[in-house]
Amino acid sequence: MSNLEKILIGIFLSVLPPFLLFMLFWWAAAGLVLTGIAPISERAIAASALLGLVSGIALDIRYLKSWIPQFYHLDNKYLVALYLFCSLLAVAFFMGLPIGNLALGVLAGIYLGRRGKFTGISGADIVSQARRGSFFTAIVTAGEAFPIGLLALEEKLVLDILQEISALPAAGITGVPGILMVITFVILLGLLQYQLTRWATGWTYRISAGSVHSPH
């Protein structure tokens, strides 16, 4: 691992815990209010978010130096949890549009390819990992897009667009035809995510390992 890569990983890891814990504590406190579980004030929600930020900074101070050399050796269960939470953040930040999820899937592929180099995975094994990782990102992206697509059928702008495409009346689009359109879009989106993640894994592994072969 080059010094530049260590610096970039260090910057990434120094930002990640404070940001994620800030969002987690903020959403957790706001969720208690929205669900009626606890009548928390806005000041308490802000304090909770600040506590998450401080907790993340404290984790950086304590563990950052040990995290950097272990960056490509993280346990899969932590990677899965991190990816799922980041995918939810992407959905929120892009207001339901799948742009952030597609980009996140590419980043996951880049990580898998680099990890394959540093852990000495063979070309055959990286093919298998690329397939599993791409299937996972595709399922997550498609799974999150499906309920958003159903909700979008209630938006007038979306209905107008679908009417132009299908020449169906609005009443028809909100029924079974609309649901079928959403399912079709979700499947295509999942396939796109699969290909992007797989391509990113293969390309990164090939560049990292100096191999002329990539997962396909």
MDTraj code that builds the backbone (N, CA, C; nanometers):
import mdtraj as md
import numpy as np

residues = "MET SER ASN LEU GLU LYS ILE LEU ILE GLY ILE PHE LEU SER VAL LEU PRO PRO PHE LEU LEU PHE MET LEU PHE TRP TRP ALA ALA ALA GLY LEU VAL LEU THR GLY ILE ALA PRO ILE SER GLU ARG ALA ILE ALA ALA SER ALA LEU LEU GLY LEU VAL SER GLY ILE ALA LEU ASP ILE ARG TYR LEU LYS SER TRP ILE PRO GLN PHE TYR HIS LEU ASP ASN LYS TYR LEU VAL ALA LEU TYR LEU PHE CYS SER LEU LEU ALA VAL ALA PHE PHE MET GLY LEU PRO ILE GLY ASN LEU ALA LEU GLY VAL LEU ALA GLY ILE TYR LEU GLY ARG ARG GLY LYS PHE THR GLY ILE SER GLY ALA ASP ILE VAL SER GLN ALA ARG ARG GLY SER PHE PHE THR ALA ILE VAL THR ALA GLY GLU ALA PHE PRO ILE GLY LEU LEU ALA LEU GLU GLU LYS LEU VAL LEU ASP ILE LEU GLN GLU ILE SER ALA LEU PRO ALA ALA GLY ILE THR GLY VAL PRO GLY ILE LEU MET VAL ILE THR PHE VAL ILE LEU LEU GLY LEU LEU GLN TYR GLN LEU THR ARG TRP ALA THR GLY TRP THR TYR ARG ILE SER ALA GLY SER VAL HIS SER PRO HIS".split()
xyz = np.array([
    [0.0843, -0.1186, 0.0000],
    [0.0000, 0.0000, 0.0000],
    [0.0884, 0.1243, 0.0000],
    [0.0672, 0.2122, -0.0962],
    [0.1491, 0.3325, -0.1057],
    [0.1124, 0.4320, 0.0038],
    [0.2049, 0.5272, 0.0267],
    [0.1775, 0.6309, 0.1272],
    [0.0558, 0.7146, 0.0892],
    [0.0397, 0.7409, -0.0406],
    [-0.0756, 0.8189, -0.0860],
    [-0.2057, 0.7463, -0.0537],
    [-0.2074, 0.6158, -0.0801],
    [-0.3282, 0.5395, -0.0512],
    [-0.3564, 0.5362, 0.0986],
    [-0.2520, 0.5253, 0.1802],
    [-0.2700, 0.5280, 0.3251],
    [-0.3305, 0.6609, 0.3696],
    [-0.2837, 0.7686, 0.3074],
    [-0.3363, 0.9015, 0.3423],
    [-0.4837, 0.9119, 0.3037],
    [-0.5173, 0.8653, 0.1829],
    [-0.6563, 0.8721, 0.1366],
    [-0.7474, 0.7865, 0.2235],
    [-0.7002, 0.6666, 0.2591],
    [-0.7787, 0.5798, 0.3467],
    [-0.7953, 0.6435, 0.4837],
    [-0.6875, 0.7066, 0.5331],
    [-0.6947, 0.7736, 0.6622],
    [-0.7956, 0.8868, 0.6625],
    [-0.7969, 0.9650, 0.5543],
    [-0.8948, 1.0736, 0.5437],
    [-1.0370, 1.0176, 0.5410],
    [-1.0556, 0.9123, 0.4613],
    [-1.1879, 0.8498, 0.4502],
    [-1.2360, 0.7968, 0.5848],
    [-1.1484, 0.7242, 0.6536],
    [-1.1867, 0.6647, 0.7816],
    [-1.2025, 0.7690, 0.8917],
    [-1.1320, 0.8795, 0.8817],
    [-1.1465, 0.9839, 0.9835],
    [-1.2798, 1.0566, 0.9708],
    [-1.3340, 1.0600, 0.8489],
    [-1.4623, 1.1278, 0.8254],
    [-1.5804, 1.0332, 0.8478],
    [-1.5621, 0.9053, 0.8123],
    [-1.6744, 0.8100, 0.8110],
    [-1.7422, 0.7912, 0.9471],
    [-1.6703, 0.7544, 1.0547],
    [-1.7401, 0.7310, 1.1826],
    [-1.8152, 0.8531, 1.2361],
    [-1.7548, 0.9724, 1.2382],
    [-1.8322, 1.0876, 1.2875],
    [-1.9571, 1.1135, 1.2053],
    [-1.9444, 1.1020, 1.0732],
    [-2.0599, 1.1284, 0.9867],
    [-2.1693, 1.0246, 1.0067],
    [-2.1311, 0.8972, 1.0063],
    [-2.2310, 0.7914, 1.0196],
    [-2.2992, 0.7936, 1.1557],
    [-2.2217, 0.8149, 1.2623],
    [-2.2820, 0.8180, 1.3960],
    [-2.3670, 0.9433, 1.4151],
    [-2.3260, 1.0536, 1.3536],
    [-2.4080, 1.1748, 1.3563],
    [-2.5451, 1.1467, 1.2952],
    [-2.5455, 1.0825, 1.1765],
    [-2.6713, 1.0519, 1.1097],
    [-2.7515, 0.9477, 1.1874],
    [-2.6835, 0.8471, 1.2402],
    [-2.7524, 0.7404, 1.3134],
    [-2.8216, 0.7939, 1.4378],
    [-2.7510, 0.8724, 1.5166],
    [-2.8092, 0.9278, 1.6388],
    [-2.9211, 1.0264, 1.6058],
    [-2.9040, 1.1026, 1.4988],
    [-3.0060, 1.1983, 1.4569],
    [-3.1324, 1.1243, 1.4144],
    [-3.1163, 1.0244, 1.3284],
    [-3.2324, 0.9490, 1.2808],
    [-3.2989, 0.8719, 1.3936],
    [-3.2192, 0.8174, 1.4846],
    [-3.2765, 0.7410, 1.5958],
    [-3.3640, 0.8306, 1.6833],
    [-3.3128, 0.9498, 1.7156],
    [-3.3912, 1.0420, 1.7988],
    [-3.5152, 1.0909, 1.7257],
    [-3.4988, 1.1249, 1.5978],
    [-3.6141, 1.1711, 1.5200],
    [-3.7157, 1.0590, 1.5032],
    [-3.6669, 0.9340, 1.4898],
    [-3.7573, 0.8206, 1.4761],
    [-3.8430, 0.7999, 1.6004],
    [-3.7855, 0.8261, 1.7182],
    [-3.8621, 0.8134, 1.8426],
    [-3.9770, 0.9127, 1.8456],
    [-3.9522, 1.0302, 1.7882],
    [-4.0570, 1.1328, 1.7841],
    [-4.1633, 1.0955, 1.6816],
    [-4.1208, 1.0577, 1.5619],
    [-4.2153, 1.0284, 1.4542],
    [-4.3035, 0.9089, 1.4858],
    [-4.2487, 0.8125, 1.5565],
    [-4.3274, 0.6931, 1.5926],
    [-4.4078, 0.7117, 1.7203],
    [-4.3896, 0.8258, 1.7875],
    [-4.4633, 0.8536, 1.9094],
    [-4.4123, 0.7783, 2.0305],
    [-4.2966, 0.7177, 2.0205],
    [-4.2420, 0.6425, 2.1334],
    [-4.1967, 0.7352, 2.2451],
    [-4.1330, 0.8476, 2.2074],
    [-4.0835, 0.9419, 2.3078],
    [-4.1000, 1.0842, 2.2562],
    [-4.1602, 1.1737, 2.3350],
    [-4.1788, 1.3134, 2.2933],
    [-4.0503, 1.3952, 2.3120],
    [-3.9523, 1.3730, 2.2263],
    [-3.8228, 1.4407, 2.2377],
    [-3.8301, 1.5779, 2.1708],
    [-3.7716, 1.6771, 2.2326],
    [-3.7711, 1.8119, 2.1775],
    [-3.6690, 1.8230, 2.0645],
    [-3.6803, 1.9297, 1.9855],
    [-3.5849, 1.9533, 1.8773],
    [-3.4447, 1.9722, 1.9329],
    [-3.4347, 2.0357, 2.0487],
    [-3.3027, 2.0552, 2.1100],
    [-3.2420, 1.9209, 2.1491],
    [-3.3257, 1.8288, 2.1971],
    [-3.2753, 1.6958, 2.2350],
    [-3.2313, 1.6172, 2.1118],
    [-3.3037, 1.6343, 2.0014],
    [-3.2644, 1.5672, 1.8769],
    [-3.1288, 1.6191, 1.8311],
    [-3.1105, 1.7511, 1.8381],
    [-2.9818, 1.8109, 1.8000],
    [-2.8702, 1.7637, 1.8928],
    [-2.9012, 1.7516, 2.0213],
    [-2.8013, 1.7046, 2.1175],
    [-2.7636, 1.5596, 2.0896],
    [-2.8623, 1.4797, 2.0499],
    [-2.8351, 1.3406, 2.0165],
    [-2.7431, 1.3312, 1.8951],
    [-2.7709, 1.4120, 1.7934],
    [-2.6861, 1.4130, 1.6739],
    [-2.5440, 1.4563, 1.7083],
    [-2.5324, 1.5568, 1.7945],
    [-2.4003, 1.6046, 1.8366],
    [-2.3260, 1.4967, 1.9147],
    [-2.3997, 1.4212, 1.9962],
    [-2.3386, 1.3111, 2.0701],
    [-2.2824, 1.2058, 1.9749],
    [-2.3559, 1.1778, 1.8678],
    [-2.3074, 1.0837, 1.7684],
    [-2.1814, 1.1336, 1.7015],
    [-2.1768, 1.2630, 1.6700],
    [-2.0591, 1.3227, 1.6069],
    [-1.9377, 1.3122, 1.6987],
    [-1.9562, 1.3464, 1.8250],
    [-1.8463, 1.3405, 1.9222],
    [-1.8004, 1.1965, 1.9424],
    [-1.8956, 1.1037, 1.9461],
    [-1.8604, 0.9623, 1.9616],
    [-1.7748, 0.9147, 1.8444],
    [-1.8098, 0.9578, 1.7234],
    [-1.7324, 0.9201, 1.6064],
    [-1.5914, 0.9757, 1.6110],
    [-1.5777, 1.0998, 1.6550],
    [-1.4454, 1.1613, 1.6680],
    [-1.3626, 1.0863, 1.7719],
    [-1.4273, 1.0483, 1.8823],
    [-1.3575, 0.9731, 1.9869],
    [-1.3081, 0.8388, 1.9344],
    [-1.3891, 0.7725, 1.8515],
    [-1.3471, 0.6459, 1.7921],
    [-1.2271, 0.6661, 1.7000],
    [-1.2285, 0.7751, 1.6257],
    [-1.1147, 0.8061, 1.5384],
    [-0.9866, 0.8234, 1.6188],
    [-0.9971, 0.8997, 1.7254],
    [-0.8792, 0.9261, 1.8082],
    [-0.8246, 0.7961, 1.8662],
    [-0.9130, 0.7063, 1.9025],
    [-0.8710, 0.5824, 1.9673],
    [-0.8238, 0.4753, 1.8691],
    [-0.8900, 0.4637, 1.7532],
    [-0.8661, 0.3469, 1.6678],
    [-0.8152, 0.3769, 1.5268],
    [-0.8098, 0.5022, 1.4842],
    [-0.7801, 0.5320, 1.3445],
    [-0.6493, 0.4697, 1.2969],
    [-0.5436, 0.4791, 1.3757],
    [-0.4135, 0.4256, 1.3345],
    [-0.4178, 0.2746, 1.3116],
    [-0.4980, 0.2048, 1.3907],
    [-0.5075, 0.0595, 1.3736],
    [-0.6039, 0.0217, 1.2620],
    [-0.6987, 0.1112, 1.2287],
    [-0.7940, 0.0828, 1.1224],
    [-0.7297, 0.0866, 0.9843],
    [-0.6371, 0.1790, 0.9640],
    [-0.5810, 0.1993, 0.8298],
    [-0.5189, 0.0721, 0.7734],
    [-0.4279, 0.0036, 0.8447],
    [-0.3684, -0.1183, 0.7872],
    [-0.4677, -0.2342, 0.7751],
    [-0.5815, -0.2263, 0.8454],
    [-0.6818, -0.3326, 0.8403],
    [-0.7954, -0.3022, 0.7429],
    [-0.7807, -0.1947, 0.6677],
    [-0.8901, -0.1466, 0.5826],
    [-0.9373, -0.2524, 0.4829],
    [-0.8455, -0.3265, 0.4256],
    [-0.8815, -0.4278, 0.3260],
    [-0.8993, -0.5670, 0.3865],
    [-0.9095, -0.5735, 0.5182],
    [-0.9265, -0.7019, 0.5856],
    [-1.0496, -0.7017, 0.6764],
    [-1.1434, -0.6131, 0.6502],
    [-1.2627, -0.6036, 0.7329],
    [-1.3514, -0.7269, 0.7150],
    [-1.4160, -0.7670, 0.8239],
    [-1.5072, -0.8805, 0.8192],
    [-1.6289, -0.8444, 0.7343],
    [-1.6768, -0.9431, 0.6588],
    [-1.7884, -0.9180, 0.5673],
    [-1.9144, -0.8685, 0.6387],
    [-1.9369, -0.9137, 0.7609],
    [-2.0593, -0.8712, 0.8307],
    [-2.0574, -0.7215, 0.8596],
    [-1.9383, -0.6661, 0.8857],
    [-1.9284, -0.5215, 0.9053],
    [-1.9465, -0.4473, 0.7732],
    [-1.8926, -0.5052, 0.6669],
    [-1.9067, -0.4428, 0.5350],
    [-2.0525, -0.4407, 0.4916],
    [-2.1245, -0.5497, 0.5189],
    [-2.2661, -0.5575, 0.4832],
    [-2.3461, -0.4531, 0.5603],
    [-2.3227, -0.4431, 0.6906],
    [-2.3945, -0.3451, 0.7733],
    [-2.3641, -0.2028, 0.7271],
    [-2.2373, -0.1772, 0.6978],
    [-2.1975, -0.0435, 0.6520],
    [-2.2624, -0.0112, 0.5194],
    [-2.2635, -0.1075, 0.4287],
    [-2.3224, -0.0827, 0.2964],
    [-2.4727, -0.0558, 0.3076],
    [-2.5415, -0.1336, 0.3891],
    [-2.6857, -0.1150, 0.4038],
    [-2.7190, 0.0230, 0.4593],
    [-2.6428, 0.0663, 0.5602],
    [-2.6701, 0.1980, 0.6181],
    [-2.6387, 0.3080, 0.5177],
    [-2.5264, 0.2948, 0.4476],
    [-2.4892, 0.3960, 0.3480],
    [-2.5899, 0.4004, 0.2335],
    [-2.6468, 0.2853, 0.1992],
    [-2.7471, 0.2831, 0.0927],
    [-2.8727, 0.3587, 0.1340],
    [-2.9090, 0.3488, 0.2611],
    [-3.0233, 0.4254, 0.3112],
    [-2.9943, 0.5753, 0.3087],
    [-2.8712, 0.6112, 0.3430],
    [-2.8309, 0.7513, 0.3353],
    [-2.8378, 0.8013, 0.1915],
    [-2.7951, 0.7166, 0.0977],
    [-2.7989, 0.7553, -0.0431],
    [-2.9419, 0.7790, -0.0894],
    [-3.0324, 0.6929, -0.0462],
    [-3.1734, 0.7100, -0.0813],
    [-3.2260, 0.8427, -0.0265],
    [-3.1902, 0.8731, 0.0982],
    [-3.2382, 0.9968, 0.1611],
    [-3.1784, 1.1202, 0.0943],
    [-3.0483, 1.1198, 0.0702],
    [-2.9812, 1.2376, 0.0156],
    [-3.0228, 1.2669, -0.1284],
    [-3.0530, 1.1617, -0.2057],
    [-3.0922, 1.1808, -0.3450],
    [-3.2431, 1.1718, -0.3631],
    [-3.3161, 1.1807, -0.2513],
    [-3.4617, 1.1884, -0.2527],
    [-3.5252, 1.0749, -0.3326],
    [-3.4729, 0.9548, -0.3139],
    [-3.5310, 0.8382, -0.3779],
    [-3.4739, 0.8037, -0.5136],
    [-3.4015, 0.8954, -0.5754],
    [-3.3394, 0.8643, -0.7040],
    [-3.2238, 0.7667, -0.6824],
    [-3.2043, 0.6713, -0.7730],
    [-3.1050, 0.5655, -0.7500],
    [-2.9611, 0.6054, -0.7824],
    [-2.9366, 0.7331, -0.8115],
    [-2.8018, 0.7757, -0.8509],
    [-2.7002, 0.7422, -0.7428],
    [-2.7320, 0.7764, -0.6187],
    [-2.6392, 0.7518, -0.5094],
    [-2.6147, 0.6039, -0.4883],
    [-2.7172, 0.5211, -0.5026],
    [-2.7014, 0.3769, -0.4840],
    [-2.6139, 0.3160, -0.5930],
    [-2.6316, 0.3626, -0.7162],
    [-2.5489, 0.3124, -0.8255],
    [-2.4019, 0.3471, -0.8019],
    [-2.3783, 0.4703, -0.7580],
    [-2.2406, 0.5124, -0.7292],
    [-2.1835, 0.4318, -0.6126],
    [-2.2667, 0.4058, -0.5121],
    [-2.2218, 0.3281, -0.3965],
    [-2.1842, 0.1860, -0.4389],
    [-2.2601, 0.1297, -0.5317],
    [-2.2281, -0.0034, -0.5816],
    [-2.0945, -0.0061, -0.6550],
    [-2.0643, 0.1004, -0.7278],
    [-1.9344, 0.1102, -0.7953],
    [-1.8221, 0.1179, -0.6928],
    [-1.8418, 0.1961, -0.5882],
    [-1.7405, 0.2059, -0.4825],
    [-1.7193, 0.0706, -0.4146],
    [-1.8277, -0.0040, -0.3961],
    [-1.8154, -0.1379, -0.3377],
    [-1.7322, -0.2278, -0.4281],
    [-1.7528, -0.2172, -0.5593],
    [-1.6742, -0.2956, -0.6529],
    [-1.5270, -0.2585, -0.6495],
    [-1.4985, -0.1300, -0.6409],
    [-1.3597, -0.0840, -0.6320],
    [-1.2937, -0.1399, -0.5067],
    [-1.3675, -0.1371, -0.3963],
    [-1.3135, -0.1914, -0.2713],
    [-1.2863, -0.3411, -0.2845],
    [-1.3788, -0.4155, -0.3432],
    [-1.3594, -0.5595, -0.3588],
    [-1.2373, -0.5904, -0.4444],
    [-1.2196, -0.5132, -0.5506],
    [-1.1041, -0.5345, -0.6364],
    [-0.9729, -0.5064, -0.5662],
    [-0.9681, -0.3975, -0.4915],
    [-0.8464, -0.3634, -0.4168],
    [-0.8209, -0.4644, -0.3061],
    [-0.9259, -0.5058, -0.2389],
    [-0.9097, -0.6043, -0.1325],
    [-0.8576, -0.7362, -0.1882],
    [-0.9027, -0.7713, -0.3080],
    [-0.8543, -0.8929, -0.3703],
    [-0.7042, -0.8901, -0.3915],
    [-0.6512, -0.7737, -0.4264],
    [-0.5073, -0.7601, -0.4472],
    [-0.4320, -0.7747, -0.3165],
    [-0.4791, -0.7074, -0.2130],
    [-0.4068, -0.7052, -0.0861],
    [-0.4181, -0.8353, -0.0081],
    [-0.5216, -0.9123, -0.0331],
    [-0.5363, -1.0399, 0.0364],
    [-0.4874, -1.1566, -0.0482],
    [-0.4345, -1.1284, -0.1672],
    [-0.3765, -1.2329, -0.2505],
    [-0.4773, -1.3284, -0.3109],
    [-0.5976, -1.2811, -0.3407],
    [-0.7004, -1.3661, -0.3999],
    [-0.6653, -1.3957, -0.5454],
    [-0.6885, -1.5189, -0.5870],
    [-0.6600, -1.5584, -0.7248],
    [-0.7653, -1.5027, -0.8197],
    [-0.7348, -1.5104, -0.9488],
    [-0.8294, -1.4627, -1.0485],
    [-0.9619, -1.5349, -1.0430],
    [-0.9581, -1.6666, -1.0204],
    [-1.0823, -1.7445, -1.0118],
    [-1.1652, -1.7036, -0.8907],
    [-1.0977, -1.6786, -0.7790],
    [-1.1694, -1.6406, -0.6573],
    [-1.2285, -1.5000, -0.6692],
    [-1.1574, -1.4102, -0.7348],
    [-1.2098, -1.2737, -0.7478],
    [-1.3317, -1.2722, -0.8387],
    [-1.3368, -1.3644, -0.9362],
    [-1.4562, -1.3778, -1.0198],
    [-1.5760, -1.4137, -0.9332],
    [-1.5557, -1.5106, -0.8440],
    [-1.6637, -1.5542, -0.7553],
    [-1.7057, -1.4413, -0.6613],
    [-1.6088, -1.3709, -0.6056],
    [-1.6396, -1.2607, -0.5143],
    [-1.7108, -1.1476, -0.5877],
    [-1.6684, -1.1225, -0.7117],
    [-1.7328, -1.0176, -0.7909],
    [-1.8791, -1.0503, -0.8145],
    [-1.9079, -1.1761, -0.8425],
    [-2.0466, -1.2162, -0.8652],
    [-2.1300, -1.2007, -0.7386],
    [-2.0766, -1.2488, -0.6264],
    [-2.1522, -1.2392, -0.5001],
    [-2.1721, -1.0937, -0.4594],
    [-2.0658, -1.0152, -0.4689],
    [-2.0765, -0.8747, -0.4309],
    [-2.1722, -0.7986, -0.5208],
    [-2.1680, -0.8269, -0.6501],
    [-2.2559, -0.7591, -0.7452],
    [-2.4014, -0.7993, -0.7233],
    [-2.4247, -0.9268, -0.6930],
    [-2.5611, -0.9722, -0.6639],
    [-2.6147, -0.9021, -0.5400],
    [-2.5299, -0.8871, -0.4388],
    [-2.5725, -0.8206, -0.3160],
    [-2.6095, -0.6747, -0.3418],
    [-2.5229, -0.6006, -0.4108],
    [-2.5522, -0.4594, -0.4367],
    [-2.6764, -0.4448, -0.5246],
    [-2.6950, -0.5383, -0.6189],
    [-2.8122, -0.5323, -0.7059],
    [-2.9406, -0.5540, -0.6263],
    [-2.9383, -0.6506, -0.5352],
    [-3.0560, -0.6786, -0.4521],
    [-3.0888, -0.5585, -0.3634],
    [-2.9858, -0.4981, -0.3040],
    [-3.0090, -0.3831, -0.2164],
    [-3.0675, -0.2664, -0.2950],
    [-3.0072, -0.2336, -0.4082],
    [-3.0550, -0.1214, -0.4883],
    [-3.1969, -0.1444, -0.5384],
    [-3.2222, -0.2637, -0.5907],
    [-3.3560, -0.2946, -0.6411],
    [-3.4582, -0.3002, -0.5272],
    [-3.4178, -0.3586, -0.4147],
    [-3.5092, -0.3698, -0.3012],
    [-3.5505, -0.2348, -0.2447],
    [-3.4590, -0.1412, -0.2431],
    [-3.4923, -0.0078, -0.1933],
    [-3.5700, 0.0728, -0.2972],
    [-3.5471, 0.0435, -0.4247],
    [-3.6153, 0.1188, -0.5297],
    [-3.7619, 0.0785, -0.5445],
    [-3.7944, -0.0463, -0.5102],
    [-3.9312, -0.0944, -0.5326],
    [-4.0362, -0.0152, -0.4542],
    [-4.0233, -0.0013, -0.3195],
    [-4.1259, 0.0767, -0.2481],
    [-4.1263, 0.2232, -0.2902],
    [-4.0101, 0.2772, -0.3256],
    [-4.0049, 0.4162, -0.3712],
    [-4.0796, 0.4304, -0.5033],
    [-4.0638, 0.3300, -0.5905],
    [-4.1355, 0.3324, -0.7175],
    [-4.2861, 0.3274, -0.6988],
    [-4.3312, 0.2465, -0.6035],
    [-4.4754, 0.2389, -0.5760],
    [-4.5275, 0.3730, -0.5232],
    [-4.4501, 0.4358, -0.4366],
    [-4.4901, 0.5678, -0.3857],
    [-4.4907, 0.6721, -0.4966],
    [-4.3980, 0.6575, -0.5909],
    [-4.3889, 0.7547, -0.7001],
    [-4.5119, 0.7507, -0.7902],
    [-4.5825, 0.6388, -0.7910],
    [-4.7039, 0.6284, -0.8729],
    [-4.8129, 0.7239, -0.8260],
    [-4.7966, 0.7770, -0.7059],
    [-4.8947, 0.8724, -0.6543],
    [-4.8585, 1.0168, -0.6890],
    [-4.7411, 1.0355, -0.7512],
    [-4.6976, 1.1700, -0.7887],
    [-4.7482, 1.2044, -0.9291],
    [-4.8050, 1.3238, -0.9429],
    [-4.8635, 1.3641, -1.0718],
    [-4.7590, 1.3684, -1.1827],
    [-4.6393, 1.4192, -1.1521],
    [-4.5354, 1.4293, -1.2543],
    [-4.4985, 1.2915, -1.3074],
    [-4.4858, 1.1958, -1.2170],
    [-4.4523, 1.0588, -1.2576],
    [-4.5644, 0.9995, -1.3419],
    [-4.6876, 1.0227, -1.2999],
    [-4.8014, 0.9714, -1.3760],
    [-4.8053, 1.0307, -1.5158],
    [-4.7760, 1.1605, -1.5272],
    [-4.7750, 1.2249, -1.6590],
    [-4.6693, 1.1630, -1.7498],
    [-4.5527, 1.1357, -1.6936],
    [-4.4448, 1.0755, -1.7732],
    [-4.4837, 0.9357, -1.8190],
    [-4.5381, 0.8566, -1.7266],
    [-4.5780, 0.7203, -1.7614],
    [-4.6929, 0.7196, -1.8619],
    [-4.7803, 0.8190, -1.8534],
    [-4.8878, 0.8293, -1.9509],
    [-4.8328, 0.8556, -2.0905],
    [-4.7321, 0.9421, -2.0981],
    [-4.6705, 0.9724, -2.2272],
    [-4.6038, 0.8485, -2.2855],
    [-4.5428, 0.7690, -2.1987],
    [-4.4704, 0.6500, -2.2453],
    [-4.5664, 0.5390, -2.2865],
    [-4.6690, 0.5186, -2.2052],
    [-4.7566, 0.4028, -2.2260],
    [-4.8889, 0.4332, -2.2946],
    [-4.9282, 0.5609, -2.2990],
    [-5.0577, 0.6023, -2.3553],
    [-5.1749, 0.5461, -2.2763],
    [-5.1500, 0.5122, -2.1488],
    [-5.2561, 0.4632, -2.0617],
    [-5.3142, 0.5785, -1.9807],
    [-5.4405, 0.5688, -1.9395],
    [-5.4980, 0.6716, -1.8533],
    [-5.4367, 0.6652, -1.7135],
    [-5.4456, 0.7747, -1.6414],
    [-5.3864, 0.7800, -1.5074],
    [-5.4429, 0.6718, -1.4169],
    [-5.5717, 0.6440, -1.4284],
    [-5.6344, 0.5425, -1.3447],
    [-5.5738, 0.4046, -1.3708],
    [-5.5407, 0.3793, -1.4970],
    [-5.4812, 0.2505, -1.5302],
    [-5.3400, 0.2373, -1.4802],
    [-5.2663, 0.3474, -1.4840],
    [-5.1266, 0.3441, -1.4409],
    [-5.1152, 0.3187, -1.2920],
    [-5.2079, 0.3705, -1.2145],
    [-5.2019, 0.3503, -1.0700],
    [-5.2426, 0.2093, -1.0290],
    [-5.2939, 0.1316, -1.1228],
    [-5.3319, -0.0056, -1.0941],
    [-5.2209, -0.1035, -1.1287],
    [-5.2611, -0.2190, -1.1773],
    [-5.1662, -0.3256, -1.2105],
    [-5.0638, -0.2823, -1.3143],
    [-5.1023, -0.2120, -1.4235],
    [-5.0013, -0.1689, -1.5213],
    [-4.8899, -0.0852, -1.4585],
    [-4.9259, 0.0027, -1.3667],
    [-4.8250, 0.0849, -1.3006],
    [-4.7304, 0.0009, -1.2166],
    [-4.7866, -0.0953, -1.1455],
    [-4.7035, -0.1842, -1.0635],
    [-4.6087, -0.2648, -1.1510],
    [-4.6580, -0.3114, -1.2662],
    [-4.5729, -0.3864, -1.3587],
    [-4.4612, -0.2987, -1.4142],
    [-4.4920, -0.1718, -1.4387],
    [-4.3888, -0.0792, -1.4847],
    [-4.2812, -0.0616, -1.3791],
    [-4.3234, -0.0494, -1.2538],
    [-4.2277, -0.0346, -1.1444],
    [-4.1408, -0.1594, -1.1340],
    [-4.2028, -0.2769, -1.1415],
    [-4.1270, -0.4016, -1.1331],
    [-4.0251, -0.4107, -1.2463],
    [-4.0672, -0.3718, -1.3677],
    [-3.9755, -0.3742, -1.4820],
    [-3.8579, -0.2800, -1.4594],
    [-3.8877, -0.1603, -1.4114],
    [-3.7816, -0.0632, -1.3854],
    [-3.6859, -0.1151, -1.2774],
    [-3.7416, -0.1739, -1.1738],
    [-3.6594, -0.2249, -1.0638],
    [-3.5673, -0.3361, -1.1125],
    [-3.6186, -0.4240, -1.1964],
    [-3.5357, -0.5328, -1.2503],
    [-3.4217, -0.4769, -1.3347],
    [-3.4539, -0.3811, -1.4216],
    [-3.3508, -0.3198, -1.5058],
    [-3.2475, -0.2466, -1.4210],
    [-3.2941, -0.1801, -1.3162],
    [-3.2025, -0.1094, -1.2269],
    [-3.1110, -0.2077, -1.1558],
    [-3.1671, -0.3198, -1.1106],
    [-3.0858, -0.4213, -1.0455],
    [-2.9799, -0.4784, -1.1385],
    [-3.0182, -0.5030, -1.2641],
    [-2.9228, -0.5545, -1.3618],
    [-2.8110, -0.4531, -1.3886],
    [-2.8481, -0.3256, -1.3956],
    [-2.7473, -0.2212, -1.4155],
    [-2.6516, -0.2153, -1.2986],
    [-2.7062, -0.2222, -1.1774],
    [-2.6208, -0.2190, -1.0583],
    [-2.5269, -0.3398, -1.0567],
    [-2.5785, -0.4547, -1.0925],
    [-2.4974, -0.5764, -1.0968],
    [-2.3786, -0.5585, -1.1912],
    [-2.4063, -0.5084, -1.3103],
    [-2.3006, -0.4917, -1.4086],
    [-2.1994, -0.3859, -1.3662],
    [-2.2450, -0.2776, -1.3069],
    [-2.1537, -0.1718, -1.2633],
    [-2.0602, -0.2201, -1.1532],
    [-2.1163, -0.2896, -1.0550],
    [-2.0340, -0.3397, -0.9450],
    [-1.9347, -0.4444, -0.9954],
    [-1.9806, -0.5309, -1.0818],
    [-1.8933, -0.6367, -1.1343],
    [-1.7815, -0.5772, -1.2198],
    [-1.8171, -0.4806, -1.3019],
    [-1.7160, -0.4138, -1.3844],
    [-1.6127, -0.3448, -1.2972],
    [-1.6590, -0.2715, -1.1941],
    [-1.5677, -0.1991, -1.1051],
    [-1.4743, -0.2946, -1.0326],
    [-1.5262, -0.4098, -0.9904],
    [-1.4425, -0.5091, -0.9229],
    [-1.3348, -0.5622, -1.0163],
    [-1.3763, -0.6020, -1.1360],
    [-1.2809, -0.6569, -1.2312],
    [-1.1764, -0.5570, -1.2749],
    [-1.2205, -0.4360, -1.3043],
    [-1.1269, -0.3326, -1.3504],
    [-1.0255, -0.2986, -1.2421],
    [-1.0727, -0.2821, -1.1187],
    [-0.9826, -0.2468, -1.0093],
    [-0.8854, -0.3599, -0.9781],
    [-0.9337, -0.4822, -0.9811],
    [-0.8462, -0.5968, -0.9557],
    [-0.7401, -0.6083, -1.0646],
    [-0.7805, -0.5868, -1.1888],
    [-0.6862, -0.5967, -1.2997],
    [-0.5771, -0.4896, -1.2883],
    [-0.6179, -0.3685, -1.2559],
    [-0.5215, -0.2587, -1.2421],
    [-0.4311, -0.2833, -1.1213],
    [-0.4902, -0.3299, -1.0113],
    [-0.4139, -0.3497, -0.8883],
    [-0.3141, -0.4650, -0.8998],
    [-0.3595, -0.5737, -0.9597],
    [-0.2766, -0.6943, -0.9635],
    [-0.1925, -0.7033, -1.0893],
    [-0.2151, -0.6121, -1.1846],
    [-0.1399, -0.6174, -1.3072],
    [-0.1777, -0.7343, -1.3955],
    [-0.3004, -0.7825, -1.3779],
    [-0.3461, -0.8996, -1.4537],
    [-0.4135, -0.8543, -1.5824],
    [-0.4060, -0.9356, -1.6847],
    [-0.4713, -0.9037, -1.8104],
    [-0.6137, -0.9576, -1.8122],
    [-0.6514, -1.0278, -1.7063],
    [-0.7856, -1.0862, -1.7022],
    [-0.8681, -1.0157, -1.5959],
    [-0.9960, -1.0039, -1.6210],
    [-1.0897, -0.9458, -1.5249],
    [-1.2093, -1.0366, -1.5128],
    [-1.2869, -1.0231, -1.4004],
    [-1.4046, -1.1060, -1.3837],
    [-1.5034, -1.0847, -1.4970],
    [-1.5544, -1.1928, -1.5533],
    [-1.6568, -1.1817, -1.6558],
    [-1.7418, -1.3072, -1.6581],
])
top = md.Topology()
chain = top.add_chain()
for i, resn in enumerate(residues, 1):
    res = top.add_residue(resn, chain, resSeq=i)
    for name in ("N", "CA", "C"):
        top.add_atom(name, md.element.get_by_symbol(name[0]), res)
traj = md.Trajectory(xyz[None], top)
